[in-house]
Amino acid sequence: MTLAPERSRTVRRRHDREIVALAVPAFGALVAEPLFVMADSAIVGHLGTAQLAGLGIASALLTTAVSIFVFLAYATTAAVSRRLGAGDLQAAIRQGMDGIWLALLLGAAVIAVVLPTAPFLVELFGASDTAAPHAITYLRVSALGIPAMLVVLAATGVLRGLQNTRTPLYVAIAGFVANAVLNVVLVYGAGLGIAGSAWGTVIAQCGMAAVYLWVVIRGARRHGASLRPDAAGIRASAQAGAPLLVRTLSLRAILMITTAMAARLGDADIAAHQIVLSLWSLLAFALDAIAIAGQAIIGRYLGAGDEQGARAACRRMVEWGVAVGVVLGLLVVLSRPVFLPLFTGDSAVRDTALPALVIVALAQPVCGVVYVLDGVLMGAGDGPYLAWAMLLTLAVFTPAALAVPALGGGLTALWAAMTLMMAMRLVTLWWRTRSGRWIVTGATR
């Protein structure tokens, strides 16, 4: 009678060790990414307001472009971890190389689009006459680093699939340091201004991509995996990523609608919204780290044909999602008096943000489960379902968000609509997980 509980505890401890070993470094790497923009902003900000405004517009465009292609990391993680679980390391690395080649092709296509259309894109974002030239300069130079940025995404997916999240953490830290040093040297030492900041970031990104390629190529040679581009493999990577692209675009649309509705509520509301959204994004990094662990672990179990192990890992990660969500929610409530003054001294903005932050805090346990189940289904390669589920969520959320200003609601009501969106995602993801249809074992789905 005592063997079963003891074995259950042993299994939970093993899952806990795996989750922590993968999630903690993943969280560090995720947090390091936005530090690039923060470093650029701190350095460029001393050049002048116009330069900083230009940087803000160009960075928003670049961040949007790169976030659209985050499927390169997600799809690659799932495919590589499956083959790793199946015991075919050579095929796992070969799959990773296909993802990297796809990243290079997409990066070249983005450059071809961004360079000639940079003035139009900057104008589309409503840049002023003084900020526009700086935004165009930064965007055109930074666009040259997009292939490297996409290679980093795909190669990160390869290493995550191989259950290695430490290397991405080390590369992210080194890239951040190099970016900061290069920015100072090129902006002030070489006197290149905002162009120097862009070149510093491009060089740092290319350095990161080079390190990743060295690691992956070394692994490929060790295990006899081909490095040549394979049309069928690249096409398969694109097909696996297409549903995740739909999912990402739907999520981006939700965030854009939310910001647009906040802007209609008034200056205090949009200012408070930016503060709340920045905290929401920071909390998302912590929860996304668990989701990344889920992608890698679930893919490995399914590749190994271990259906029971995949279910047990899913249950344990859901428990982690709830627990971390509760802790994050409590931290938000307790830190509100300290957090808000860091962003604004305007009492109207603080009063508007306070109740919205309570909504965010209450939603964190739900968010925790959503992120985990999202990662589980990604790890299972269940992209088509994720795409349809997010489209359905967008369809439910949009009228709810549009109704907020129409009915005289404020920012708290808008963030209640965001919580409704997360609840909708919870329902769709939980139903899929309970159905068991995501469980498809073998080296490929």
C-alpha positions in Angstrom: 0.0 0.0 0.0 2.9 2.4 0.6 4.7 1.6 -2.7 2.3 3.5 -4.9 2.4 6.8 -3.0 6.2 6.6 -2.7 6.5 6.0 -6.4 4.2 8.8 -7.1 6.3 11.2 -5.0 9.4 10.0 -6.8 7.8 10.7 -10.2 6.7 14.1 -9.1 10.2 14.9 -7.9 11.7 13.8 -11.2 9.3 16.0 -13.1 10.0 18.9 -10.7 13.7 18.6 -11.4 13.2 18.6 -15.1 10.8 21.5 -15.0 13.2 23.6 -12.9 16.3 22.6 -14.9 14.6 23.8 -18.1 12.4 26.6 -17.0 14.8 28.7 -14.9 17.4 29.2 -17.6 14.6 29.7 -20.1 13.2 32.5 -17.9 16.7 34.1 -17.8 17.0 34.0 -21.6 13.5 35.4 -22.0 14.1 38.4 -19.7 17.5 39.1 -21.4 15.7 39.7 -24.8 13.8 42.9 -23.8 17.0 44.2 -22.2 18.4 44.8 -25.7 15.7 47.5 -26.3 16.1 48.9 -22.8 19.9 49.3 -23.3 19.4 50.9 -26.7 16.8 53.3 -25.2 19.0 54.3 -22.3 21.9 55.1 -24.6 20.0 56.7 -27.5 17.9 58.7 -25.0 20.9 61.0 -24.3 21.1 61.9 -27.9 17.8 63.7 -27.9 14.0 63.3 -27.8 13.6 63.0 -31.5 16.2 60.2 -31.6 14.5 58.4 -28.7 11.1 58.7 -30.4 12.5 57.4 -33.7 14.0 54.4 -31.8 10.7 53.7 -30.1 8.9 53.5 -33.5 11.5 51.4 -35.2 11.8 49.1 -32.2 8.0 48.5 -32.2 8.2 47.6 -35.9 11.1 45.3 -35.4 9.7 43.6 -32.3 6.4 43.0 -34.2 8.2 41.5 -37.2 10.3 39.2 -35.1 7.5 38.1 -32.7 5.5 37.0 -35.8 8.2 34.5 -36.5 8.5 33.1 -33.0 7.0 29.9 -34.4 10.5 29.1 -35.6 11.4 28.4 -32.0 8.2 26.7 -31.0 7.8 24.4 -34.0 11.5 23.5 -34.0 11.4 22.6 -30.2 8.5 20.2 -30.7 10.0 18.5 -33.8 13.5 18.1 -32.3 12.3 16.9 -28.9 10.1 14.2 -30.5 13.0 12.8 -32.5 15.2 13.0 -29.4 12.6 11.0 -27.5 12.5 8.5 -30.3 16.3 8.0 -29.9 17.2 9.4 -33.3 19.6 12.3 -32.4 20.8 12.5 -36.0 17.3 13.1 -37.3 16.6 15.6 -34.4 19.6 17.8 -35.4 18.7 17.4 -39.1 15.2 18.7 -38.3 16.8 21.6 -36.4 19.0 22.5 -39.5 15.8 22.6 -41.6 14.4 25.1 -39.2 17.6 27.2 -39.3 17.5 27.2 -43.2 13.9 28.3 -43.1 14.9 31.1 -40.7 17.5 32.3 -43.2 15.1 32.3 -46.1 12.5 34.2 -44.1 15.1 36.7 -42.9 16.2 37.4 -46.4 12.6 38.0 -47.5 12.0 40.4 -44.6 15.1 42.4 -45.5 13.8 42.6 -49.1 10.5 44.0 -47.8 11.7 46.3 -45.1 14.6 48.2 -46.8 12.5 49.8 -49.6 9.3 50.3 -47.5 11.0 51.7 -44.3 9.7 55.3 -44.9 6.1 54.0 -45.5 6.2 51.8 -42.4 7.5 54.7 -40.2 4.8 57.0 -41.6 2.2 54.3 -41.0 3.1 54.4 -37.3 2.5 58.2 -37.2 6.1 59.4 -36.7 6.6 63.1 -36.5 8.7 65.0 -39.0 11.6 65.2 -36.5 11.5 61.6 -35.4 10.9 60.0 -38.8 14.4 60.3 -40.2 15.9 58.6 -37.1 13.3 55.9 -37.2 14.0 55.2 -40.8 17.8 55.1 -40.2 17.5 52.7 -37.2 14.9 50.5 -39.0 17.0 50.1 -42.2 20.2 49.3 -40.4 18.6 47.0 -37.9 16.7 45.1 -40.6 20.1 43.7 -41.7 20.2 41.8 -38.4 16.8 40.2 -38.9 18.2 37.0 -40.5 20.5 36.6 -37.5 17.5 37.2 -35.1 15.5 34.5 -36.8 18.4 32.1 -36.8 18.6 32.7 -33.0 15.0 31.8 -32.7 15.3 28.6 -34.7 18.6 27.6 -33.1 17.1 28.3 -29.6 14.3 25.9 -30.6 16.9 23.2 -31.5 18.6 23.5 -28.2 15.4 23.5 -26.2 14.3 20.4 -28.1 17.6 18.8 -27.1 16.7 19.7 -23.4 19.3 22.4 -23.3 18.1 25.8 -22.0 21.4 26.8 -20.4 23.2 27.6 -23.6 20.5 30.1 -24.8 20.8 31.8 -21.4 24.6 32.2 -21.6 24.3 33.4 -25.2 21.6 35.9 -24.3 23.6 37.3 -21.4 26.7 37.6 -23.6 24.7 39.2 -26.4 23.2 41.8 -24.0 26.6 42.8 -22.7 28.1 43.0 -26.2 25.2 45.0 -27.3 25.5 47.5 -24.5 29.3 47.9 -25.0 29.0 48.2 -28.8 26.2 50.8 -28.5 28.3 53.1 -26.2 31.4 52.7 -28.5 29.6 53.3 -31.8 27.1 55.9 -30.6 29.5 58.1 -28.6 33.0 56.9 -29.4 32.6 56.7 -33.1 30.0 59.5 -33.2 27.5 57.5 -35.4 24.5 58.5 -33.4 21.3 56.4 -33.7 22.9 54.5 -36.6 25.6 53.4 -34.2 23.1 52.0 -31.9 21.5 50.0 -34.7 24.9 48.7 -35.9 25.8 47.7 -32.4 22.6 45.6 -32.1 23.1 44.1 -35.5 26.7 43.0 -34.6 25.6 41.6 -31.3 22.8 39.6 -33.0 25.1 38.3 -35.6 27.5 37.2 -32.9 24.8 35.4 -31.1 23.7 33.7 -34.3 27.3 32.6 -35.0 27.6 31.0 -31.6 24.3 29.1 -32.0 25.4 27.9 -35.5 28.7 26.8 -34.1 27.0 24.8 -31.4 24.5 23.2 -33.8 27.0 22.5 -36.6 29.4 20.9 -34.1 26.5 18.6 -32.9 25.6 17.8 -36.5 29.1 16.8 -37.4 29.4 14.7 -34.3 26.3 12.7 -35.1 26.6 12.6 -38.9 23.7 14.9 -39.7 23.7 16.7 -43.0 24.1 20.5 -43.0 22.8 21.0 -46.6 19.4 22.6 -47.1 16.7 20.0 -47.8 13.7 21.3 -49.7 11.3 18.7 -48.2 12.6 19.3 -44.7 12.3 23.1 -45.0 8.8 22.7 -46.4 7.9 20.5 -43.5 9.2 23.0 -41.0 7.2 25.8 -42.7 4.0 23.6 -42.7 4.5 22.9 -39.0 5.0 26.6 -38.2 2.1 27.9 -40.3 -0.6 27.2 -37.7 1.5 28.7 -35.0 1.9 31.8 -37.1 -1.9 32.1 -37.2 -2.0 31.6 -33.4 0.6 34.4 -32.9 -1.0 36.8 -35.3 -4.4 36.3 -33.5 -2.7 37.0 -30.2 -1.0 40.1 -31.6 -4.4 41.3 -32.8 -5.9 40.9 -29.3 -3.1 43.0 -27.9 -3.5 45.7 -30.6 -7.3 45.8 -30.1 -6.8 46.2 -26.3 -4.3 49.1 -26.7 -6.6 50.8 -29.3 -9.6 50.6 -26.9 -7.5 51.9 -24.1 -6.5 54.9 -26.2 -10.2 55.7 -26.7 -10.7 55.9 -22.9 -8.5 59.0 -22.4 -4.9 60.0 -21.6 -4.9 58.7 -18.1 -6.3 55.3 -19.2 -3.8 54.8 -22.0 -0.9 55.8 -19.7 -2.2 53.4 -17.0 -2.7 50.7 -19.6 0.9 50.9 -20.7 2.0 50.4 -17.1 -0.3 47.4 -16.6 0.6 45.9 -19.9 4.3 46.1 -19.1 3.7 44.2 -15.9 1.5 41.7 -17.7 4.4 41.1 -20.2 6.9 40.6 -17.4 4.7 38.1 -15.6 4.2 36.3 -19.0 8.0 35.7 -19.1 7.8 33.7 -15.9 4.9 31.6 -17.1 6.3 31.2 -20.6 9.4 29.7 -19.1 7.3 26.8 -17.7 5.6 26.5 -21.1 9.0 26.2 -22.8 9.8 23.4 -20.4 6.5 21.8 -21.3 7.3 21.9 -25.1 10.6 20.2 -24.6 9.4 17.6 -22.0 6.2 16.6 -23.7 7.8 16.3 -27.1 10.4 14.0 -25.7 7.9 11.7 -24.0 5.7 11.4 -27.0 8.7 10.7 -29.2 9.6 7.9 -26.9 6.1 6.5 -27.1 5.5 7.1 -23.4 1.9 8.2 -23.3 1.6 7.7 -19.5 4.7 9.8 -18.9 3.4 12.6 -21.1 0.1 12.7 -19.2 1.9 12.7 -15.8 4.2 15.5 -16.9 1.3 17.5 -18.1 -0.5 17.1 -14.8 2.6 18.2 -12.9 3.2 21.2 -15.1 -0.4 22.3 -14.6 0.2 22.2 -10.9 3.3 24.3 -11.4 1.3 26.8 -13.5 -1.3 27.2 -10.8 1.2 27.6 -8.0 3.4 30.1 -9.9 0.3 32.0 -10.9 -0.9 32.3 -7.3 2.5 33.5 -6.2 2.7 36.0 -9.0 -0.8 37.3 -8.2 0.1 37.8 -4.6 3.3 39.7 -5.6 1.3 42.0 -7.8 -1.2 42.8 -5.1 1.6 43.4 -2.5 3.9 45.4 -4.8 1.3 47.8 -6.2 2.1 50.7 -3.8 5.8 50.4 -4.7 5.4 49.4 -8.4 3.2 52.3 -9.6 5.3 55.2 -8.4 8.3 53.9 -10.4 6.3 54.6 -13.6 4.3 57.7 -12.8 3.8 60.5 -10.4 0.3 61.3 -11.8 -2.3 60.4 -9.2 -5.0 60.0 -11.9 -2.9 57.4 -13.7 -2.2 55.6 -10.4 -5.8 55.6 -9.4 -6.8 54.2 -12.8 -4.1 51.5 -12.8 -4.7 50.2 -9.2 -8.0 48.3 -9.8 -6.8 47.1 -13.2 -3.8 45.6 -11.4 -6.1 43.7 -9.1 -7.8 42.1 -12.1 -4.3 41.2 -13.5 -3.4 39.6 -10.1 -6.6 37.6 -9.9 -6.1 36.3 -13.4 -2.6 34.9 -12.8 -3.6 31.4 -11.8 -5.7 31.1 -14.9 -2.8 32.5 -17.0 -0.5 29.9 -15.4 -2.6 27.0 -16.6 -3.1 28.6 -20.0 0.6 29.0 -20.6 1.4 25.5 -19.5 -1.3 23.9 -21.6 -0.3 26.0 -24.6 3.3 24.7 -24.2 2.0 21.1 -23.8 0.0 21.2 -27.0 2.9 22.9 -28.8 5.2 20.2 -27.6 2.7 17.7 -29.0 2.8 19.4 -32.4 -0.9 20.2 -32.1 -0.5 23.5 -34.0 -3.7 23.3 -36.1 -5.9 23.1 -33.0 -4.0 26.0 -31.3 -4.6 28.1 -34.4 -8.4 27.4 -34.5 -8.7 27.9 -30.7 -7.0 31.3 -30.8 -9.1 32.4 -33.7 -12.2 31.5 -31.7 -10.8 33.4 -28.7 -10.2 36.4 -30.9 -13.8 36.2 -32.1 -15.1 36.2 -28.5 -12.8 38.8 -27.2 -13.2 41.4 -30.0 -16.9 42.4 -29.3 -16.2 42.3 -25.6 -13.3 44.8 -26.0 -15.2 47.0 -28.4 -18.1 47.2 -26.0 -16.0 48.7 -23.2 -15.7 52.3 -24.5 -19.1 52.0 -26.2 -20.8 51.2 -22.8 -18.7 53.8 -20.9 -16.5 51.3 -19.2 -13.0 52.1 -18.0 -9.6 50.4 -17.9 -10.7 47.9 -15.3 -13.5 46.7 -17.6 -11.0 46.5 -20.4 -8.7 44.3 -18.4 -11.7 42.2 -17.3 -12.2 41.6 -21.0 -8.6 40.5 -21.2 -9.3 38.1 -18.3 -12.3 36.8 -20.3 -9.9 36.2 -23.2 -7.6 34.1 -21.0 -10.6 32.2 -19.5 -11.7 31.4 -23.1 -8.2 30.1 -23.9 -8.3 28.0 -20.7 -11.6 26.4 -21.8 -10.4 25.5 -25.3 -7.0 24.3 -24.1 -8.4 22.3 -21.2 -11.0 20.6 -23.4 -8.3 19.6 -25.8 -6.0 18.3 -23.1 -8.8 16.3 -21.5 -9.9 14.8 -24.8 -6.5 13.1 -25.2 -6.4 13.9 -28.9 -3.1 15.7 -28.6 -1.4 12.5 -27.6 0.2 11.2 -30.8 3.3 9.1 -30.1 6.3 8.5 -32.4 9.2 10.5 -34.0 6.7 12.5 -36.1 3.1 13.5 -35.6 
